[in-house]
Amino acid sequence: MRIREQLHDMNPSFKFLVVVISMLTLAWFFNPWTPALFFIGILTVQLLYSSVNWKLWLLLMIPFSMTAVGYLWTTILFAADTAGTVIWTWNSIVVTDEQLSRALSLALRVIAFSAISLLFILTTQPVKFIMSLMQQLRLSPKLAYSILVGYQFLPVIKDEFIQIRHAHRLRGVGVEKWWWQRLYGMRRLLIPLLAAAVRKAERAAFAMEARGFTGQPRTEFFKPVTVRLNDWVLLALFLTLLTASCWLGVVWT
């Protein structure tokens, strides 16, 4: 296995647990060092063990970065607690070291959460993730296959939407000029789209029952998702990174 494919081949359930544990843990730390160190660590691991499209990564990080800047600015500007040493003043705005530390903590926490979420999204196949949830975390087969069917239907629903809109054009329905007219006219599209989705869902349910699907938990699968030594090593690496970030963040504060 190539080193740059390690994260892509990691068991999705293990990756999901890493995301959940990291977010729950970071939420308890209010110093700026912990999320900053964790973000740097996640970025380093992703650089070494994944082959993600970094242009896409940067594009996806733009809204999260803007949110972080918003958190930073509003926390400094509207902080109710102004305790600490004053480090900067401008007109009526007074910034203390504690205000700045708290604002940086919130902003960097958004960046750290975004980085670990993008690591999961960009290195995980949706179908393999659902299959892993069913096999490793005992997700109900009824719920798992319902999600898979809904996921597979997304492109079909898009095509259905385009066909319904073209049919309306052939019947003389004009093109709305303003956005509120288009929003109001959506009811003409949504009702037939919902009816078509219900028909397709019924056909899928009949097909699954005809092939022996009962919704009961299984022990054998057509495409098993296994847990290997590499998954445990990467899980230990992420937990070590999280622990080190928390410890160093507390020490350096």
C-alpha positions as CSV (number, residue, x, y, z in Angstrom):
1,M,0.0,0.0,0.0
2,R,1.3,3.4,-0.9
3,I,2.1,5.8,2.0
4,R,0.1,8.6,0.4
5,E,-3.0,6.3,0.4
6,Q,-2.9,5.3,4.0
7,L,-5.7,7.7,5.1
8,H,-7.9,6.8,2.2
9,D,-7.6,3.1,3.1
10,M,-8.2,3.7,6.8
11,N,-11.3,2.1,8.2
12,P,-14.1,4.8,7.9
13,S,-15.6,3.9,11.4
14,F,-12.2,4.5,13.0
15,K,-11.8,7.8,11.2
16,F,-15.3,8.8,12.3
17,L,-14.5,8.0,15.9
18,V,-11.3,10.1,15.6
19,V,-13.4,13.1,14.4
20,V,-16.0,12.7,17.2
21,I,-13.4,12.2,20.0
22,S,-11.3,15.1,18.7
23,M,-14.2,17.5,18.6
24,L,-15.5,16.5,22.0
25,T,-12.1,16.8,23.6
26,L,-11.1,20.2,22.0
27,A,-14.4,21.7,23.1
28,W,-13.1,21.6,26.7
29,F,-9.9,23.6,26.1
30,F,-10.0,27.4,26.0
31,N,-6.4,28.2,25.2
32,P,-5.3,29.1,21.7
33,W,-2.4,26.7,21.7
34,T,-4.3,23.4,21.8
35,P,-6.4,23.9,18.6
36,A,-3.5,25.5,16.8
37,L,-1.2,22.6,17.5
38,F,-3.9,20.1,16.6
39,F,-4.5,21.9,13.3
40,I,-0.8,21.8,12.5
41,G,-0.7,18.1,13.4
42,I,-3.7,17.2,11.3
43,L,-2.3,19.2,8.4
44,T,1.0,17.4,8.6
45,V,-0.6,13.9,8.8
46,Q,-2.8,14.8,5.8
47,L,0.2,16.0,3.8
48,L,2.1,12.8,4.6
49,Y,-0.5,10.1,4.4
50,S,-3.1,11.4,1.9
51,S,-3.3,12.5,-1.8
52,V,-6.2,15.0,-1.5
53,N,-6.7,17.8,-4.0
54,W,-5.2,20.7,-2.1
55,K,-6.8,23.3,-4.4
56,L,-10.2,21.9,-3.4
57,W,-9.1,21.8,0.2
58,L,-8.2,25.5,0.1
59,L,-11.5,26.4,-1.6
60,L,-13.5,24.5,1.1
61,M,-11.6,26.2,3.9
62,I,-12.5,29.7,2.7
63,P,-16.0,29.9,4.3
64,F,-14.6,28.3,7.5
65,S,-11.7,30.8,7.6
66,M,-14.2,33.7,7.2
67,T,-16.3,32.2,10.1
68,A,-13.1,32.0,12.2
69,V,-12.3,35.7,11.5
70,G,-15.9,36.6,12.4
71,Y,-15.6,34.7,15.7
72,L,-12.2,36.5,16.4
73,W,-13.5,40.0,15.7
74,T,-16.9,39.7,17.5
75,T,-15.4,38.1,20.5
76,I,-12.8,40.9,20.9
77,L,-15.3,43.6,20.1
78,F,-18.3,42.5,22.2
79,A,-16.7,40.6,25.0
80,A,-18.5,41.2,28.3
81,D,-15.5,40.2,30.5
82,T,-12.7,42.7,30.0
83,A,-10.4,41.4,32.7
84,G,-6.7,41.2,32.1
85,T,-3.9,43.4,31.0
86,V,-4.8,46.0,28.4
87,I,-2.7,45.5,25.2
88,W,-4.4,47.7,22.7
89,T,-7.0,50.6,22.7
90,W,-8.7,52.4,19.9
91,N,-11.5,55.0,20.7
92,S,-13.9,53.0,22.9
93,I,-12.4,49.6,22.0
94,V,-10.2,48.1,24.7
95,V,-8.5,44.8,24.1
96,T,-7.0,42.8,27.0
97,D,-4.7,39.8,26.8
98,E,-7.5,37.5,28.2
99,Q,-9.9,38.8,25.5
100,L,-7.4,38.1,22.8
101,S,-6.6,34.7,24.1
102,R,-10.3,33.7,24.3
103,A,-11.0,35.1,20.8
104,L,-8.0,33.2,19.3
105,S,-9.1,30.1,21.0
106,L,-12.6,30.2,19.5
107,A,-11.3,31.1,16.0
108,L,-8.6,28.4,16.0
109,R,-11.1,25.9,17.3
110,V,-13.2,26.6,14.2
111,I,-10.2,26.0,12.0
112,A,-9.2,22.8,13.8
113,F,-12.8,21.4,13.6
114,S,-12.9,22.3,9.9
115,A,-9.5,20.6,9.2
116,I,-10.4,17.3,10.9
117,S,-13.9,17.4,9.1
118,L,-12.3,17.9,5.7
119,L,-9.8,15.2,6.4
120,F,-12.7,12.8,6.9
121,I,-14.8,14.1,4.0
122,L,-11.9,14.1,1.4
123,T,-10.5,10.7,2.3
124,T,-13.7,8.7,2.8
125,Q,-15.9,6.9,0.3
126,P,-19.6,7.4,1.4
127,V,-20.7,3.9,0.5
128,K,-17.7,2.3,2.3
129,F,-18.5,4.5,5.4
130,I,-22.1,3.3,5.6
131,M,-21.0,-0.3,5.1
132,S,-18.4,0.1,7.9
133,L,-20.9,1.7,10.2
134,M,-23.1,-1.4,9.7
135,Q,-20.3,-3.9,10.2
136,Q,-18.1,-2.3,12.9
137,L,-20.5,-0.1,14.8
138,R,-23.6,-2.3,14.4
139,L,-25.8,0.3,12.6
140,S,-29.2,-1.1,11.8
141,P,-29.3,-2.6,8.2
142,K,-32.7,-0.9,7.6
143,L,-31.2,2.5,8.4
144,A,-27.9,1.8,6.5
145,Y,-29.5,0.6,3.3
146,S,-32.1,3.4,3.4
147,I,-29.2,5.9,3.5
148,L,-27.4,4.1,0.7
149,V,-30.6,4.0,-1.5
150,G,-31.2,7.7,-0.8
151,Y,-27.5,8.5,-1.7
152,Q,-27.8,6.5,-5.0
153,F,-31.0,8.3,-5.9
154,L,-29.5,11.8,-5.7
155,P,-28.3,11.9,-9.4
156,V,-31.6,10.3,-10.5
157,I,-33.6,13.0,-8.7
158,K,-31.5,15.7,-10.3
159,D,-32.3,14.3,-13.8
160,E,-35.9,14.0,-12.8
161,F,-35.9,17.7,-11.7
162,I,-34.5,18.7,-15.1
163,Q,-37.1,16.6,-17.0
164,I,-40.0,18.1,-15.1
165,R,-38.7,21.6,-15.7
166,H,-38.3,20.9,-19.5
167,A,-41.9,19.4,-19.5
168,H,-43.2,22.6,-18.0
169,R,-41.4,24.7,-20.6
170,L,-43.0,22.6,-23.4
171,R,-46.4,23.2,-21.9
172,G,-45.9,27.0,-22.0
173,V,-44.8,27.8,-18.4
174,G,-42.7,30.9,-18.7
175,V,-39.3,31.6,-17.1
176,E,-39.6,33.6,-13.9
177,K,-37.5,36.8,-13.9
178,W,-37.1,37.4,-10.2
179,W,-35.8,35.1,-7.5
180,W,-39.0,35.2,-5.4
181,Q,-41.0,34.3,-8.5
182,R,-38.7,31.3,-9.0
183,L,-39.0,30.4,-5.3
184,Y,-42.8,30.6,-5.5
185,G,-42.9,28.5,-8.7
186,M,-40.9,25.7,-7.0
187,R,-44.2,24.2,-5.8
188,R,-45.0,23.2,-9.4
189,L,-41.7,21.2,-9.5
190,L,-41.6,19.8,-6.0
191,I,-45.0,18.1,-6.0
192,P,-44.3,15.9,-9.1
193,L,-40.7,15.4,-7.9
194,L,-42.0,14.1,-4.6
195,A,-44.5,11.8,-6.3
196,A,-41.7,10.4,-8.5
197,A,-39.4,9.9,-5.5
198,V,-42.1,8.0,-3.6
199,R,-42.7,5.7,-6.7
200,K,-38.9,5.0,-7.0
201,A,-38.7,4.3,-3.2
202,E,-41.5,1.8,-3.5
203,R,-39.8,0.0,-6.4
204,A,-36.5,-0.1,-4.5
205,A,-38.2,-1.6,-1.4
206,F,-40.0,-4.3,-3.5
207,A,-36.7,-5.1,-5.3
208,M,-34.9,-5.4,-1.9
209,E,-37.6,-7.7,-0.5
210,A,-37.5,-9.8,-3.6
211,R,-33.8,-10.3,-3.1
212,G,-34.2,-11.5,0.4
213,F,-33.6,-8.4,2.4
214,T,-35.3,-8.6,5.8
215,G,-33.6,-5.8,7.8
216,Q,-32.2,-8.3,10.3
217,P,-28.5,-8.0,11.3
218,R,-26.1,-10.1,9.3
219,T,-22.7,-11.7,10.0
220,E,-21.7,-12.1,6.4
221,F,-21.4,-9.4,3.8
222,F,-20.9,-9.2,0.0
223,K,-18.2,-6.5,0.5
224,P,-16.8,-6.9,4.0
225,V,-15.0,-3.9,5.5
226,T,-12.2,-5.2,7.7
227,V,-10.1,-3.7,10.5
228,R,-6.4,-4.1,9.9
229,L,-3.3,-3.3,11.9
230,N,-2.8,-0.1,9.8
231,D,-6.2,1.2,11.2
232,W,-5.1,0.7,14.8
233,V,-1.7,2.4,14.1
234,L,-3.4,5.4,12.5
235,L,-6.0,5.6,15.4
236,A,-3.1,5.6,17.9
237,L,-1.3,8.3,15.9
238,F,-4.4,10.6,15.9
239,L,-5.0,10.0,19.6
240,T,-1.4,10.7,20.4
241,L,-1.5,13.9,18.4
242,L,-4.7,15.0,20.3
243,T,-3.2,14.2,23.7
244,A,0.1,16.0,22.9
245,S,-1.8,19.0,21.6
246,C,-3.9,19.2,24.8
247,W,-0.9,18.7,27.1
248,L,1.3,21.2,25.3
249,G,-1.6,23.7,25.1
250,V,-2.1,23.6,28.9
251,V,1.7,23.8,29.6
252,W,2.4,26.7,27.3
253,T,-0.6,28.8,28.5
